[in-house]
């Protein structure tokens, strides 16, 4: 397995947290990294002297991060950010200076994992659970158990209604489906965006459903607001429209009622995109606690 995932927009995260001109002067300042992964963002933050609580749902990624961040001022825990408030309070991160969400999965999941996150290995079982010990339902379970209407709703998280309905109908007709290659075979004649593998978006929708990604994000943002100090920063890196739709709820005129003011959206530099193609779809949303 490749040693570490390459985190996106690290420079922009540090700048948006104002670490360069404020937090590094205060050793008691606290940041929560809700999506630790292999520790890329946390590593950059702790180098400034700031304390970090890193939360990671995937035990495999957590072990890599623990090795990477050994001896640093970071406290790393296994958990899901849907449980953010309890985890933060239990670890004495009660009123913090910044909270970061870097959504989605890592390059390691897509390239080198064996849980069926990517269409690159047709023999892998469609599992997609971040923590198989804590989660019961696999992607293949959803494909084989849900009816056509339920499957349509599942795929509508990232596809149009007509596209989703067509895919759902095809799955119901041709299942059972257990392996990545079997799903690819079902999807091969489905119209799709040029230069995009026809399995890309359906597999994204499956991963979102298996791990309740959008529901967990919607639950977690209000919890994050409650944990921030006045003037604290909430940073959310999105990669697709489903995530953006949830995050953008906090950009409208009523956002102050929820305790935030919207600052800006940042995108990766051309240099970063050329170095890491995955970053091309990333958007960094920056908010400040009122």
TORKOL-4160 file (C-alpha; in steps of 0.2 Angstrom, whole numbers, padded with zeros to 4 digits, m for minus):
290
<pt num="1" X="0000" Y="0000" Z="0000"/>
<pt num="2" X="0006" Y="0018" Z="m0004"/>
<pt num="3" X="0012" Y="0026" Z="0012"/>
<pt num="4" X="0001" Y="0041" Z="0013"/>
<pt num="5" X="m0014" Y="0049" Z="0004"/>
<pt num="6" X="m0010" Y="0066" Z="m0004"/>
<pt num="7" X="m0021" Y="0079" Z="0005"/>
<pt num="8" X="m0028" Y="0093" Z="m0006"/>
<pt num="9" X="m0027" Y="0112" Z="m0003"/>
<pt num="10" X="m0015" Y="0110" Z="0012"/>
<pt num="11" X="m0008" Y="0128" Z="0010"/>
<pt num="12" X="m0026" Y="0135" Z="0008"/>
<pt num="13" X="m0032" Y="0126" Z="0024"/>
<pt num="14" X="m0018" Y="0134" Z="0034"/>
<pt num="15" X="m0021" Y="0151" Z="0027"/>
<pt num="16" X="m0040" Y="0150" Z="0030"/>
<pt num="17" X="m0037" Y="0144" Z="0048"/>
<pt num="18" X="m0026" Y="0160" Z="0050"/>
<pt num="19" X="m0013" Y="0149" Z="0058"/>
<pt num="20" X="0001" Y="0159" Z="0050"/>
<pt num="21" X="m0003" Y="0175" Z="0059"/>
<pt num="22" X="m0013" Y="0170" Z="0075"/>
<pt num="23" X="m0014" Y="0152" Z="0081"/>
<pt num="24" X="0004" Y="0147" Z="0081"/>
<pt num="25" X="0007" Y="0160" Z="0094"/>
<pt num="26" X="m0005" Y="0151" Z="0106"/>
<pt num="27" X="0000" Y="0133" Z="0111"/>
<pt num="28" X="m0017" Y="0130" Z="0119"/>
<pt num="29" X="m0026" Y="0133" Z="0102"/>
<pt num="30" X="m0036" Y="0118" Z="0096"/>
<pt num="31" X="m0041" Y="0112" Z="0079"/>
<pt num="32" X="m0052" Y="0097" Z="0075"/>
<pt num="33" X="m0049" Y="0087" Z="0059"/>
<pt num="34" X="m0065" Y="0078" Z="0057"/>
<pt num="35" X="m0058" Y="0068" Z="0042"/>
<pt num="36" X="m0041" Y="0063" Z="0047"/>
<pt num="37" X="m0037" Y="0050" Z="0033"/>
<pt num="38" X="m0019" Y="0047" Z="0033"/>
<pt num="39" X="m0015" Y="0063" Z="0042"/>
<pt num="40" X="m0010" Y="0075" Z="0029"/>
<pt num="41" X="m0019" Y="0091" Z="0035"/>
<pt num="42" X="m0016" Y="0087" Z="0053"/>
<pt num="43" X="0003" Y="0085" Z="0050"/>
<pt num="44" X="0004" Y="0102" Z="0043"/>
<pt num="45" X="m0007" Y="0110" Z="0057"/>
<pt num="46" X="0003" Y="0102" Z="0071"/>
<pt num="47" X="0019" Y="0108" Z="0064"/>
<pt num="48" X="0014" Y="0125" Z="0069"/>
<pt num="49" X="0012" Y="0120" Z="0087"/>
<pt num="50" X="m0007" Y="0119" Z="0087"/>
<pt num="51" X="m0016" Y="0105" Z="0096"/>
<pt num="52" X="m0026" Y="0094" Z="0084"/>
<pt num="53" X="m0040" Y="0081" Z="0087"/>
<pt num="54" X="m0040" Y="0069" Z="0072"/>
<pt num="55" X="m0056" Y="0059" Z="0069"/>
<pt num="56" X="m0056" Y="0044" Z="0057"/>
<pt num="57" X="m0069" Y="0032" Z="0053"/>
<pt num="58" X="m0058" Y="0019" Z="0044"/>
<pt num="59" X="m0047" Y="0009" Z="0055"/>
<pt num="60" X="m0035" Y="0006" Z="0041"/>
<pt num="61" X="m0032" Y="0024" Z="0038"/>
<pt num="62" X="m0031" Y="0028" Z="0057"/>
<pt num="63" X="m0016" Y="0016" Z="0059"/>
<pt num="64" X="m0007" Y="0024" Z="0045"/>
<pt num="65" X="m0010" Y="0041" Z="0053"/>
<pt num="66" X="m0004" Y="0035" Z="0070"/>
<pt num="67" X="0012" Y="0030" Z="0063"/>
<pt num="68" X="0014" Y="0046" Z="0053"/>
<pt num="69" X="0010" Y="0058" Z="0068"/>
<pt num="70" X="0018" Y="0048" Z="0081"/>
<pt num="71" X="0027" Y="0060" Z="0094"/>
<pt num="72" X="0017" Y="0075" Z="0088"/>
<pt num="73" X="0004" Y="0086" Z="0097"/>
<pt num="74" X="m0011" Y="0077" Z="0089"/>
<pt num="75" X="m0024" Y="0066" Z="0098"/>
<pt num="76" X="m0031" Y="0053" Z="0086"/>
<pt num="77" X="m0047" Y="0043" Z="0088"/>
<pt num="78" X="m0058" Y="0031" Z="0079"/>
<pt num="79" X="m0075" Y="0037" Z="0075"/>
<pt num="80" X="m0087" Y="0045" Z="0063"/>
<pt num="81" X="m0089" Y="0064" Z="0062"/>
<pt num="82" X="m0108" Y="0061" Z="0064"/>
<pt num="83" X="m0103" Y="0059" Z="0083"/>
<pt num="84" X="m0093" Y="0074" Z="0083"/>
<pt num="85" X="m0099" Y="0083" Z="0098"/>
<pt num="86" X="m0097" Y="0068" Z="0110"/>
<pt num="87" X="m0080" Y="0064" Z="0103"/>
<pt num="88" X="m0074" Y="0082" Z="0105"/>
<pt num="89" X="m0081" Y="0084" Z="0123"/>
<pt num="90" X="m0074" Y="0067" Z="0128"/>
<pt num="91" X="m0057" Y="0072" Z="0122"/>
<pt num="92" X="m0058" Y="0090" Z="0130"/>
<pt num="93" X="m0060" Y="0099" Z="0114"/>
<pt num="94" X="m0075" Y="0109" Z="0119"/>
<pt num="95" X="m0073" Y="0126" Z="0112"/>
<pt num="96" X="m0061" Y="0126" Z="0097"/>
<pt num="97" X="m0052" Y="0138" Z="0085"/>
<pt num="98" X="m0056" Y="0128" Z="0069"/>
<pt num="99" X="m0064" Y="0113" Z="0062"/>
<pt num="100" X="m0060" Y="0105" Z="0046"/>
<pt num="101" X="m0070" Y="0092" Z="0035"/>
<pt num="102" X="m0061" Y="0085" Z="0020"/>
<pt num="103" X="m0075" Y="0075" Z="0012"/>
<pt num="104" X="m0074" Y="0059" Z="0001"/>
<pt num="105" X="m0062" Y="0045" Z="0002"/>
<pt num="106" X="m0043" Y="0045" Z="0000"/>
<pt num="107" X="m0033" Y="0039" Z="m0015"/>
<pt num="108" X="m0028" Y="0024" Z="m0005"/>
<pt num="109" X="m0046" Y="0019" Z="m0005"/>
<pt num="110" X="m0047" Y="0021" Z="m0024"/>
<pt num="111" X="m0031" Y="0014" Z="m0029"/>
<pt num="112" X="m0025" Y="0001" Z="m0017"/>
<pt num="113" X="m0039" Y="m0005" Z="m0005"/>
<pt num="114" X="m0049" Y="m0021" Z="m0007"/>
<pt num="115" X="m0066" Y="m0015" Z="m0003"/>
<pt num="116" X="m0073" Y="m0011" Z="m0020"/>
<pt num="117" X="m0071" Y="0008" Z="m0019"/>
<pt num="118" X="m0064" Y="0008" Z="m0037"/>
<pt num="119" X="m0069" Y="0000" Z="m0054"/>
<pt num="120" X="m0050" Y="m0004" Z="m0057"/>
<pt num="121" X="m0052" Y="m0022" Z="m0049"/>
<pt num="122" X="m0066" Y="m0031" Z="m0056"/>
<pt num="123" X="m0064" Y="m0046" Z="m0044"/>
<pt num="124" X="m0067" Y="m0036" Z="m0028"/>
<pt num="125" X="m0083" Y="m0038" Z="m0018"/>
<pt num="126" X="m0094" Y="m0022" Z="m0018"/>
<pt num="127" X="m0091" Y="m0019" Z="0000"/>
<pt num="128" X="m0087" Y="0000" Z="0002"/>
<pt num="129" X="m0089" Y="0001" Z="0021"/>
<pt num="130" X="m0076" Y="0012" Z="0029"/>
<pt num="131" X="m0077" Y="0002" Z="0045"/>
<pt num="132" X="m0083" Y="m0016" Z="0042"/>
<pt num="133" X="m0083" Y="m0020" Z="0060"/>
<pt num="134" X="m0096" Y="m0007" Z="0064"/>
<pt num="135" X="m0106" Y="m0006" Z="0049"/>
<pt num="136" X="m0117" Y="m0021" Z="0043"/>
<pt num="137" X="m0123" Y="m0016" Z="0026"/>
<pt num="138" X="m0112" Y="m0018" Z="0010"/>
<pt num="139" X="m0114" Y="m0010" Z="m0007"/>
<pt num="140" X="m0119" Y="m0027" Z="m0014"/>
<pt num="141" X="m0132" Y="m0029" Z="m0001"/>
<pt num="142" X="m0141" Y="m0013" Z="m0007"/>
<pt num="143" X="m0140" Y="m0017" Z="m0025"/>
<pt num="144" X="m0148" Y="m0034" Z="m0022"/>
<pt num="145" X="m0161" Y="m0029" Z="m0009"/>
<pt num="146" X="m0168" Y="m0012" Z="m0013"/>
<pt num="147" X="m0183" Y="m0011" Z="m0025"/>
<pt num="148" X="m0182" Y="m0001" Z="m0041"/>
<pt num="149" X="m0189" Y="0015" Z="m0033"/>
<pt num="150" X="m0177" Y="0014" Z="m0019"/>
<pt num="151" X="m0162" Y="0012" Z="m0030"/>
<pt num="152" X="m0168" Y="0026" Z="m0041"/>
<pt num="153" X="m0168" Y="0038" Z="m0025"/>
<pt num="154" X="m0150" Y="0031" Z="m0021"/>
<pt num="155" X="m0143" Y="0036" Z="m0038"/>
<pt num="156" X="m0152" Y="0052" Z="m0038"/>
<pt num="157" X="m0139" Y="0059" Z="m0025"/>
<pt num="158" X="m0127" Y="0061" Z="m0040"/>
<pt num="159" X="m0136" Y="0058" Z="m0056"/>
<pt num="160" X="m0152" Y="0064" Z="m0064"/>
<pt num="161" X="m0169" Y="0056" Z="m0061"/>
<pt num="162" X="m0170" Y="0048" Z="m0078"/>
<pt num="163" X="m0152" Y="0042" Z="m0077"/>
<pt num="164" X="m0155" Y="0035" Z="m0060"/>
<pt num="165" X="m0171" Y="0026" Z="m0065"/>
<pt num="166" X="m0163" Y="0018" Z="m0080"/>
<pt num="167" X="m0149" Y="0011" Z="m0070"/>
<pt num="168" X="m0160" Y="0005" Z="m0056"/>
<pt num="169" X="m0171" Y="m0004" Z="m0069"/>
<pt num="170" X="m0156" Y="m0012" Z="m0077"/>
<pt num="171" X="m0149" Y="m0018" Z="m0059"/>
<pt num="172" X="m0166" Y="m0025" Z="m0054"/>
<pt num="173" X="m0167" Y="m0035" Z="m0071"/>
<pt num="174" X="m0149" Y="m0042" Z="m0070"/>
<pt num="175" X="m0145" Y="m0044" Z="m0052"/>
<pt num="176" X="m0138" Y="m0053" Z="m0041"/>
<pt num="177" X="m0123" Y="m0042" Z="m0041"/>
<pt num="178" X="m0109" Y="m0045" Z="m0029"/>
<pt num="179" X="m0093" Y="m0040" Z="m0038"/>
<pt num="180" X="m0086" Y="m0023" Z="m0046"/>
<pt num="181" X="m0085" Y="m0032" Z="m0063"/>
<pt num="182" X="m0103" Y="m0037" Z="m0062"/>
<pt num="183" X="m0109" Y="m0020" Z="m0059"/>
<pt num="184" X="m0098" Y="m0013" Z="m0073"/>
<pt num="185" X="m0105" Y="m0026" Z="m0085"/>
<pt num="186" X="m0123" Y="m0020" Z="m0080"/>
<pt num="187" X="m0118" Y="m0002" Z="m0083"/>
<pt num="188" X="m0108" Y="m0003" Z="m0099"/>
<pt num="189" X="m0122" Y="0002" Z="m0111"/>
<pt num="190" X="m0129" Y="0016" Z="m0100"/>
<pt num="191" X="m0126" Y="0033" Z="m0107"/>
<pt num="192" X="m0114" Y="0043" Z="m0098"/>
<pt num="193" X="m0103" Y="0058" Z="m0098"/>
<pt num="194" X="m0089" Y="0058" Z="m0111"/>
<pt num="195" X="m0072" Y="0053" Z="m0104"/>
<pt num="196" X="m0080" Y="0047" Z="m0088"/>
<pt num="197" X="m0081" Y="0028" Z="m0084"/>
<pt num="198" X="m0100" Y="0023" Z="m0084"/>
<pt num="199" X="m0097" Y="0016" Z="m0066"/>
<pt num="200" X="m0089" Y="0031" Z="m0059"/>
<pt num="201" X="m0105" Y="0041" Z="m0053"/>
<pt num="202" X="m0116" Y="0025" Z="m0049"/>
<pt num="203" X="m0101" Y="0019" Z="m0038"/>
<pt num="204" X="m0100" Y="0036" Z="m0030"/>
<pt num="205" X="m0118" Y="0035" Z="m0026"/>
<pt num="206" X="m0117" Y="0018" Z="m0018"/>
<pt num="207" X="m0102" Y="0023" Z="m0007"/>
<pt num="208" X="m0112" Y="0038" Z="m0001"/>
<pt num="209" X="m0127" Y="0027" Z="0003"/>
<pt num="210" X="m0116" Y="0013" Z="0012"/>
<pt num="211" X="m0108" Y="0026" Z="0023"/>
<pt num="212" X="m0122" Y="0038" Z="0025"/>
<pt num="213" X="m0110" Y="0052" Z="0020"/>
<pt num="214" X="m0122" Y="0066" Z="0016"/>
<pt num="215" X="m0134" Y="0063" Z="0030"/>
<pt num="216" X="m0119" Y="0063" Z="0042"/>
<pt num="217" X="m0112" Y="0079" Z="0035"/>
<pt num="218" X="m0129" Y="0087" Z="0037"/>
<pt num="219" X="m0130" Y="0081" Z="0055"/>
<pt num="220" X="m0112" Y="0087" Z="0059"/>
<pt num="221" X="m0112" Y="0105" Z="0053"/>
<pt num="222" X="m0123" Y="0111" Z="0067"/>
<pt num="223" X="m0113" Y="0101" Z="0079"/>
<pt num="224" X="m0097" Y="0109" Z="0073"/>
<pt num="225" X="m0104" Y="0127" Z="0074"/>
<pt num="226" X="m0108" Y="0123" Z="0092"/>
<pt num="227" X="m0090" Y="0118" Z="0096"/>
<pt num="228" X="m0082" Y="0133" Z="0088"/>
<pt num="229" X="m0077" Y="0148" Z="0098"/>
<pt num="230" X="m0083" Y="0165" Z="0092"/>
<pt num="231" X="m0072" Y="0170" Z="0077"/>
<pt num="232" X="m0067" Y="0151" Z="0075"/>
<pt num="233" X="m0066" Y="0144" Z="0057"/>
<pt num="234" X="m0076" Y="0131" Z="0049"/>
<pt num="235" X="m0068" Y="0123" Z="0033"/>
<pt num="236" X="m0076" Y="0111" Z="0022"/>
<pt num="237" X="m0068" Y="0103" Z="0007"/>
<pt num="238" X="m0081" Y="0096" Z="m0006"/>
<pt num="239" X="m0078" Y="0085" Z="m0021"/>
<pt num="240" X="m0096" Y="0084" Z="m0029"/>
<pt num="241" X="m0113" Y="0092" Z="m0030"/>
<pt num="242" X="m0121" Y="0082" Z="m0017"/>
<pt num="243" X="m0109" Y="0088" Z="m0004"/>
<pt num="244" X="m0110" Y="0106" Z="m0011"/>
<pt num="245" X="m0129" Y="0106" Z="m0009"/>
<pt num="246" X="m0128" Y="0103" Z="0009"/>
<pt num="247" X="m0114" Y="0115" Z="0013"/>
<pt num="248" X="m0121" Y="0129" Z="0002"/>
<pt num="249" X="m0136" Y="0129" Z="0014"/>
<pt num="250" X="m0125" Y="0139" Z="0025"/>
<pt num="251" X="m0121" Y="0152" Z="0012"/>
<pt num="252" X="m0138" Y="0161" Z="0011"/>
<pt num="253" X="m0145" Y="0176" Z="0020"/>
<pt num="254" X="m0152" Y="0166" Z="0035"/>
<pt num="255" X="m0135" Y="0159" Z="0039"/>
<pt num="256" X="m0132" Y="0171" Z="0054"/>
<pt num="257" X="m0147" Y="0162" Z="0063"/>
<pt num="258" X="m0137" Y="0146" Z="0062"/>
<pt num="259" X="m0121" Y="0155" Z="0070"/>
<pt num="260" X="m0110" Y="0157" Z="0055"/>
<pt num="261" X="m0105" Y="0170" Z="0042"/>
<pt num="262" X="m0099" Y="0164" Z="0025"/>
<pt num="263" X="m0082" Y="0170" Z="0020"/>
<pt num="264" X="m0076" Y="0163" Z="0003"/>
<pt num="265" X="m0074" Y="0148" Z="m0008"/>
<pt num="266" X="m0056" Y="0143" Z="m0013"/>
<pt num="267" X="m0051" Y="0132" Z="m0027"/>
<pt num="268" X="m0034" Y="0123" Z="m0029"/>
<pt num="269" X="m0020" Y="0131" Z="m0038"/>
<pt num="270" X="m0015" Y="0126" Z="m0056"/>
<pt num="271" X="0001" Y="0119" Z="m0049"/>
<pt num="272" X="m0008" Y="0108" Z="m0037"/>
<pt num="273" X="m0021" Y="0101" Z="m0050"/>
<pt num="274" X="m0006" Y="0097" Z="m0062"/>
<pt num="275" X="0002" Y="0088" Z="m0048"/>
<pt num="276" X="m0013" Y="0079" Z="m0041"/>
<pt num="277" X="m0027" Y="0077" Z="m0053"/>
<pt num="278" X="m0040" Y="0072" Z="m0040"/>
<pt num="279" X="m0039" Y="0090" Z="m0033"/>
<pt num="280" X="m0047" Y="0097" Z="m0049"/>
<pt num="281" X="m0065" Y="0095" Z="m0042"/>
<pt num="282" X="m0061" Y="0101" Z="m0024"/>
<pt num="283" X="m0069" Y="0117" Z="m0017"/>
<pt num="284" X="m0064" Y="0124" Z="0000"/>
<pt num="285" X="m0079" Y="0133" Z="0009"/>
<pt num="286" X="m0073" Y="0144" Z="0023"/>
<pt num="287" X="m0085" Y="0151" Z="0037"/>
<pt num="288" X="m0083" Y="0161" Z="0053"/>
<pt num="289" X="m0092" Y="0158" Z="0069"/>
<pt num="290" X="m0102" Y="0174" Z="0074"/>
